[in-house]
């Protein structure tokens, strides 16, 4: 377990110690399951719900994280809303109550929304700002594609349009300025995207709502169809967007956990046994107190 804690895969530890990999897997399983059973969770008030691929073939992994204590509290090899029920059941077995949850940060998955509202009716839903921005980027890119089909808009400019203006060097900023004048539709789309990103920096709830509503007016006046569709998405999910300015939570930590999960998967070059994969995730990211000796000394 010490070697696994240091980042080695189960197979690497098995080869080094010259034992069957199944022995290592059973040791990890006993340790993780024992810790989950014996170590109760503190009250979880702020959740982030996110999903990632567990391996090729569109198999999905859904995670539930505690935003206050920065740790993973639920894992499921599913993508639908049932994962919320499973995760809350796991929390309940560790003495944490769904009624304590006051905020859930998540994407706009219909299944997730239904389950969260049904199982945690007192919790405020906050739609993740980065998920919203990814939808906006798609709208901006669709405007670029339309321009590319209908005009001589340069075909190698996509990278410029999708990056934030602040991250561009002076030459790239000059290029964006020139192209915005030459191709006003994509120029307008780019401007709207940059203005949208600034909305999240509003200093108060009232300022955030007013700025958001003002941006929607500008986007509607642009008459860019992809942006008009984006506005419909915002209006249909307004209840979970406005709550951002109340709670200021995102899925940023959950996304970081997802990156670490992908690293766990890469080290092992994938997991044929899904139970081993889930145990390894809890082992590294569950914030569990494990009985591993300190061999560094």
Buried (B, 14 or more C-beta within 10 A) or exposed (E): BEBBEEEBBBBBBBEEEEEEBEEBBEBBBEBBEEBBEEBEBBBBBBBBBBBBBBBEEEEBBBBBBBBBBEBBBBBBBBBBBEBBBBBBEBBEEBEBEBEBBBBBBBBBBEBBBEBBBEBBEEBBBBBBBBBBBEBBEEBBBBBBBBBBEEEEBBEEBEEBBEEEBEEBEEEBBEBBEEBBEEBEBBBBBBBBBBBBBEBBEBEEBEEBBEBBEEBBEBBEEBEBEBBEEBBEBBEEBBEBBBBBBEBEBBBBBBBEBBEEBBEBBEBBEEBEEEEBBBBBBBBBBBBBEBEBEEEEE
